[in-house]
Amino acid sequence: MRAVLQRVSEASVSVEGEVIGAIGPGLLILVCAMPGDDTGVADKLAAKIVKLRLFKDDAGKMNLSLGQTGGAALVVSQFTLAADTSRGNRPGFSGAATPELAQSLYTHFAEALRALDVPVQTGRFGADMAVALVNDGPVTLWLDTDQP
């Protein structure tokens, strides 16, 4: 799985002009399932994200995790993270998981975060979504479960 994490002061996702998910301080997580991913990979990614120290402590250092701050997560499916731009100017997306697998893992990933006591809001899988955020820092990280 691939994920882009953005530390936010607030974030929301809308479908057809209606806000379907919104959070205050926490992480906007754009997530993409890849072929070969399974629920174990989703669980591992969720556990890693909850423990990453991306939030400021009293001294202003990035020393606190999402779990320690009580922050929330807004999880949005993002198959374009699998883009292959190595040929030509039009990205290819054959590196993304099938829609059936991707939806299942997206849902499982959000539930894995909830099981780790993170308040979670989600987008709508497969929908044309508008995401709004106030990036805090800015702090943005890319995670890929295929990378050590």
C-alpha beads as a LAMMPS data file, in Angstrom:
LAMMPS data file: protein, C-alpha beads

148 atoms
147 bonds

1 atom types
1 bond types

-500.0 500.0 xlo xhi
-500.0 500.0 ylo yhi
-500.0 500.0 zlo zhi

Masses

1 110.0

Atoms # bond

1 1 1 0.000 0.000 0.000
2 1 1 1.019 3.566 -0.526
3 1 1 -0.009 6.522 1.554
4 1 1 0.584 10.238 1.626
5 1 1 0.199 11.730 5.097
6 1 1 -0.426 15.418 5.603
7 1 1 -0.459 16.859 9.102
8 1 1 -3.467 19.160 9.174
9 1 1 -5.140 21.704 11.403
10 1 1 -8.373 20.687 9.679
11 1 1 -9.483 18.769 6.606
12 1 1 -12.692 17.776 4.899
13 1 1 -13.903 15.795 1.920
14 1 1 -17.003 16.576 -0.128
15 1 1 -18.970 14.728 -2.780
16 1 1 -21.284 16.744 -5.030
17 1 1 -20.945 19.762 -2.733
18 1 1 -21.869 17.864 0.455
19 1 1 -19.243 17.413 3.193
20 1 1 -19.125 13.688 3.981
21 1 1 -16.122 13.691 6.306
22 1 1 -14.267 16.316 8.317
23 1 1 -11.629 16.429 11.056
24 1 1 -9.840 18.976 13.172
25 1 1 -6.158 18.476 14.050
26 1 1 -4.710 15.201 12.805
27 1 1 -3.749 13.547 9.546
28 1 1 -5.211 13.562 6.065
29 1 1 -4.271 10.123 4.729
30 1 1 -4.446 9.511 0.987
31 1 1 -4.178 5.748 0.539
32 1 1 -3.732 3.436 -2.451
33 1 1 -3.877 -0.347 -2.515
34 1 1 -1.457 -2.120 -4.825
35 1 1 -1.653 -5.605 -6.382
36 1 1 -0.543 -8.194 -3.846
37 1 1 -1.582 -6.138 -0.822
38 1 1 -3.690 -7.825 1.831
39 1 1 -5.250 -7.049 5.206
40 1 1 -1.949 -7.741 6.957
41 1 1 -0.318 -4.990 4.905
42 1 1 -3.181 -2.613 5.749
43 1 1 -2.838 -3.430 9.466
44 1 1 0.930 -2.847 9.352
45 1 1 0.482 0.509 7.610
46 1 1 -2.153 1.646 10.117
47 1 1 0.068 0.676 13.064
48 1 1 3.032 2.531 11.573
49 1 1 1.019 5.693 10.942
50 1 1 -0.411 5.794 14.464
51 1 1 3.121 5.604 15.942
52 1 1 4.873 8.109 13.648
53 1 1 6.019 11.123 15.637
54 1 1 4.758 13.958 13.445
55 1 1 3.206 16.313 16.004
56 1 1 4.873 18.982 18.113
57 1 1 5.514 18.520 21.814
58 1 1 5.606 21.363 24.336
59 1 1 9.132 22.251 23.174
60 1 1 7.967 22.566 19.563
61 1 1 9.739 19.406 18.342
62 1 1 8.032 16.753 16.238
63 1 1 8.005 14.214 19.021
64 1 1 4.382 13.105 19.448
65 1 1 2.371 10.537 17.520
66 1 1 -1.224 10.691 16.348
67 1 1 -2.081 8.230 19.090
68 1 1 -0.470 10.440 21.744
69 1 1 -2.195 13.635 20.609
70 1 1 -5.686 12.210 20.237
71 1 1 -5.800 13.599 16.706
72 1 1 -8.138 12.262 14.056
73 1 1 -7.601 10.793 10.588
74 1 1 -9.401 11.617 7.367
75 1 1 -8.832 8.650 5.056
76 1 1 -9.354 9.168 1.326
77 1 1 -8.831 6.545 -1.385
78 1 1 -6.351 7.742 -4.021
79 1 1 -5.602 5.247 -6.815
80 1 1 -3.499 7.880 -8.600
81 1 1 -0.697 7.221 -6.079
82 1 1 0.014 4.161 -8.246
83 1 1 0.672 6.320 -11.307
84 1 1 3.378 5.193 -13.716
85 1 1 4.851 8.241 -15.432
86 1 1 7.877 6.502 -16.940
87 1 1 6.516 6.543 -20.504
88 1 1 5.018 9.478 -22.291
89 1 1 2.983 12.228 -20.721
90 1 1 -0.155 10.349 -19.745
91 1 1 0.105 8.474 -16.436
92 1 1 -0.821 4.815 -16.376
93 1 1 -2.639 3.303 -13.410
94 1 1 -2.245 -0.428 -14.019
95 1 1 -0.100 -0.554 -10.871
96 1 1 -3.151 0.026 -8.675
97 1 1 -5.112 -2.843 -7.180
98 1 1 -8.386 -3.865 -8.802
99 1 1 -11.336 -1.772 -7.591
100 1 1 -12.759 -4.715 -5.628
101 1 1 -9.495 -5.358 -3.744
102 1 1 -8.802 -1.647 -3.319
103 1 1 -12.214 -0.946 -1.781
104 1 1 -11.898 -3.872 0.599
105 1 1 -8.423 -2.805 1.753
106 1 1 -9.419 0.860 1.993
107 1 1 -12.282 -0.073 4.318
108 1 1 -10.067 -2.454 6.292
109 1 1 -7.352 0.207 6.673
110 1 1 -9.850 2.725 8.085
111 1 1 -11.163 0.080 10.498
112 1 1 -7.600 -0.803 11.540
113 1 1 -7.027 2.850 12.489
114 1 1 -10.286 2.862 14.466
115 1 1 -9.177 -0.309 16.269
116 1 1 -6.080 1.642 17.353
117 1 1 -8.350 4.258 18.968
118 1 1 -8.008 6.872 16.226
119 1 1 -11.171 8.813 15.363
120 1 1 -11.616 8.242 11.623
121 1 1 -13.637 9.973 8.930
122 1 1 -13.538 8.746 5.333
123 1 1 -14.186 9.784 1.798
124 1 1 -16.383 7.744 -0.539
125 1 1 -14.543 5.065 -2.503
126 1 1 -14.726 5.625 -6.253
127 1 1 -16.463 8.996 -5.967
128 1 1 -15.298 12.262 -7.493
129 1 1 -14.247 13.972 -4.267
130 1 1 -13.130 17.478 -3.345
131 1 1 -10.614 17.517 -0.505
132 1 1 -9.950 20.677 1.497
133 1 1 -7.193 20.971 4.061
134 1 1 -5.068 23.316 6.072
135 1 1 -1.634 21.691 6.001
136 1 1 0.070 22.233 9.346
137 1 1 3.794 22.872 9.025
138 1 1 3.597 21.900 6.232
139 1 1 4.343 18.297 7.112
140 1 1 3.818 15.777 4.299
141 1 1 5.221 12.224 4.138
142 1 1 5.069 9.419 1.588
143 1 1 4.896 5.831 2.876
144 1 1 5.214 2.727 0.742
145 1 1 4.866 -0.685 2.408
146 1 1 7.155 -2.180 -0.261
147 1 1 10.008 -0.001 0.994
148 1 1 11.961 -0.970 4.132

Bonds

1 1 1 2
2 1 2 3
3 1 3 4
4 1 4 5
5 1 5 6
6 1 6 7
7 1 7 8
8 1 8 9
9 1 9 10
10 1 10 11
11 1 11 12
12 1 12 13
13 1 13 14
14 1 14 15
15 1 15 16
16 1 16 17
17 1 17 18
18 1 18 19
19 1 19 20
20 1 20 21
21 1 21 22
22 1 22 23
23 1 23 24
24 1 24 25
25 1 25 26
26 1 26 27
27 1 27 28
28 1 28 29
29 1 29 30
30 1 30 31
31 1 31 32
32 1 32 33
33 1 33 34
34 1 34 35
35 1 35 36
36 1 36 37
37 1 37 38
38 1 38 39
39 1 39 40
40 1 40 41
41 1 41 42
42 1 42 43
43 1 43 44
44 1 44 45
45 1 45 46
46 1 46 47
47 1 47 48
48 1 48 49
49 1 49 50
50 1 50 51
51 1 51 52
52 1 52 53
53 1 53 54
54 1 54 55
55 1 55 56
56 1 56 57
57 1 57 58
58 1 58 59
59 1 59 60
60 1 60 61
61 1 61 62
62 1 62 63
63 1 63 64
64 1 64 65
65 1 65 66
66 1 66 67
67 1 67 68
68 1 68 69
69 1 69 70
70 1 70 71
71 1 71 72
72 1 72 73
73 1 73 74
74 1 74 75
75 1 75 76
76 1 76 77
77 1 77 78
78 1 78 79
79 1 79 80
80 1 80 81
81 1 81 82
82 1 82 83
83 1 83 84
84 1 84 85
85 1 85 86
86 1 86 87
87 1 87 88
88 1 88 89
89 1 89 90
90 1 90 91
91 1 91 92
92 1 92 93
93 1 93 94
94 1 94 95
95 1 95 96
96 1 96 97
97 1 97 98
98 1 98 99
99 1 99 100
100 1 100 101
101 1 101 102
102 1 102 103
103 1 103 104
104 1 104 105
105 1 105 106
106 1 106 107
107 1 107 108
108 1 108 109
109 1 109 110
110 1 110 111
111 1 111 112
112 1 112 113
113 1 113 114
114 1 114 115
115 1 115 116
116 1 116 117
117 1 117 118
118 1 118 119
119 1 119 120
120 1 120 121
121 1 121 122
122 1 122 123
123 1 123 124
124 1 124 125
125 1 125 126
126 1 126 127
127 1 127 128
128 1 128 129
129 1 129 130
130 1 130 131
131 1 131 132
132 1 132 133
133 1 133 134
134 1 134 135
135 1 135 136
136 1 136 137
137 1 137 138
138 1 138 139
139 1 139 140
140 1 140 141
141 1 141 142
142 1 142 143
143 1 143 144
144 1 144 145
145 1 145 146
146 1 146 147
147 1 147 148
